[in-house]
Amino acid sequence: MFDYSDKVKEYFFQPRNAGVLEDANAVGEAGSLAGGDALKLMLRINPLSEMIEEARFLSHGGGSMIACSSALTELVRGKSVDAASRLTPADIAEFLDGLPPEKMHCTESGAKALAAAIAAFRGETPVAPERRPAQPALVTIAVPPKPRRAAPPAAAAMAARQAGAAPGMTLRELIAKNNPLAAMAEAEETGPVEPVSETDAEAISRIITEMRPVFQRDKGDIELLDIKGRQVFVRLSGTCASCMMASQTLAGVQKRIMETLGRPFRLIPSTARA
Amino acid sequence: MTHPAAAPRIYLDNNATTRVADEALAAMWPLYTESYGNASSAHGFGAEAAAGLRAARKALAALIGAESEAEIVFTSGGTEANTTAIRAALAVQEGRREIVTSMVEHPAILQLCDALEKYEGVKVHRIPVDGEGRLEIDAYRAALSDRVAVVSLMWANNETGVLFPVEGLAELAHDFGALFHTDAVQAVGKTPVDVRAAGVDMLSLSAHKFHGPKGVGALYLKKNTPFQPLLRGGKQERGRRAGTENAPGITGAGKAAELAAAHMAADVARIAGLRDRLEAGILEAVPHVRVLGDRRDRLANTLCLAFDLVEGEGIVMKLDRAGIAASTGSACASGAVEPSHVIRAMGVPFTAAHGAVRLSLSRLTTEDEIARVLEILPPIVADLRALSPFWSDNGPNLPGLAPASLQEI
């Protein structure tokens, strides 16, 4: 076993501030189950004073991960958001009287979760999808002369029916049907069009529609926002917006899209915020 | 932090090492204080040390069913025995430059094979295992050829206790003229081992796994097996392993071997009973836990569990604090803690791979100890799960994760 400091052991065996913070208004996550370490940091920040009034955590990992998570909550409680945002992984390690080198990544997870929580509070997207201001939204669908691999007509028609599309519907109309808000929000954007075939768009829409129950089961949702070339923009909402497992599910959606259409696509999530 | 002094500690990490038997320690003592001569010396002190070696050689030969005591070469432990066997097999068969081994061998074999592959141009076939840790026999057959110098497959796995069918595996190797070595470090003293029935050419063993001292092992080298020493120098071990013998340690190993042979039949049955009770109790008290390794064919003393959605290290730390010694199925690899190569080779789902804990018993384990572990372990798992973002009151909290990766046991 690792040679942990007494402070690490203390914070592992009697973690402070463990559990769900029901009235959190800033949540940040880091790590993954597959990686063996994960942290969900929940903060209640006073919106006027920007003071962190309460901090709690849920943590999956070994002794050092749980100790780092707990130490982090102790470090940020009572601090201003500004002061907290200056905390570094080294501060967490110092608070715990050091960590074995193999375990230093736990402090980085702590700092990442904190940065994500602060970003969430400030209304920033912590892991921003590629934002290219010049890149416009899709306005009309241009069907390329020869799609490299289109679904057979019968299959395409079936896919379109399943997605609730009427024959001849454009992507814009399809999105508007499934998600009127998204279509309205982006209706004003204009610019050159990167074409995507109608059948492809229908297939993508169908896949996302089919996958919705998976997200809804956990009181979340996924909506198709747009398709630009090989980028598929979706909106995550509800609990999925802050769930660290969502990225895994999204990877599954992306994989299905790529397998169905036979070429690479990137699924880019944006998170709905109140 | 110190252990609460209230209850005596419970040692369930016997696959890592064991307590030295009192009788073994007693046998060693005079070789430090009275009969401390060099076994090669021509005086009474040396003769007494040499007598200790002879007795030990006899006891070890008997424990593994060797035909002759001359087939036992003492080493500093299992790692040296393994290295000696593999290197000798390559050195004596110049035309054969391939090794067949498995993906779940001990690092003493795997790291050696990696180095031979990287620096000495040896081709290594690493045979996979199935989800229960059993060797993929078809892949094994396919890897064999007359280019193979040596097959090295473990008798029992140190993490899961899974037993490989050594006898049949050796026969297949011999069909292609390859030598057969088995790393039996976890098997010798814990389960009946008969080198002649199994038809192995070389076998590695280690005394500290069966209540002998650390730093003592042996290589069984079947008579007439071509050989080259790893360590050259003095004439010890008939020129097969140079260096002054660790006479006290070897004497202790011999005593431990005698005890293991004498207690084997009764011990294995009793230990298996305790292990099965422990296993059943944990499966009953803890949801979402799976037993790793083939339950029908494994060491009687080993229980390897994978707890879904909890990290093994946390469990082991909390057990340690409660006075219970166990070990995780994780190893530290390149700055991060990863599930062990054995757990990865078995394809354990990632939801459980980090939650592997090994409990390994010995003949010193008691019923009361098992009962206490059954009181202490389930709440530890529940406490850690309560801290996890992936766990809710009702069980795993994994939105969107395919149910296949979280099979109910």
Interface residues (C-beta under 8 A of the other chain):
Chain A: M1 F2 D6 K9 E10 F12 F13 P15 A18 G19 E29 L33 A34 G35 G36 D37 A38 L39 K40 L58 S59 H60 G61 G62 G63 M65 I66 P101 E102 K103 H105 V214 F215 R217 D218 G220 T239 C240 C243 M244 M245 A246 Q248 T249 G252
Chain B: M1 L309 V310 E311 G312 E313 G314 V316 M317 K318 D320 R321 S330 C332 G335 A336 V337 E338 P339 F350 T351 A353 H354 A386 L387 S388 P389 F390 L398 P399 G400 L401 A402
